[in-house]
Amino acid sequence: MEQQKIKETIFKTREQVEKEGKAFSFPYSVVSKAYQLLHEGKETKIHLPHSDVYFVRAALEKHSGYFFPLDVIEEAMRLEGWKEQRHVYLGKDL
């Protein structure tokens, strides 16, 4: 039963997600969530996934046909040992 629920929630194609109207909403996209937090004045709580997460999701979609939520991809990458590299540009010439 639990495995069926997981399959129903994360194993969807891009077309299924778009048909449900969720392709541009959290957890498939972070843009709407980021705008909401900016509007609420909570910009320090915005988490934007590393670009690696998007590349891995694109590769998984290409090879499996499934369009996974960003948070699922990011968590799986962390569990596999991936560590996010933070490159922060401070606006100064180095």
Secondary structure, DSSP 8 states (H G I E B T S, - for coil): -HHHHHHHHH---HHHHHHTT-TTSTTT-SHHHHHHHHHTT-GGG-----HHHHHHHHHHHHHH-----HHHHHHHHHHTT---------SS--
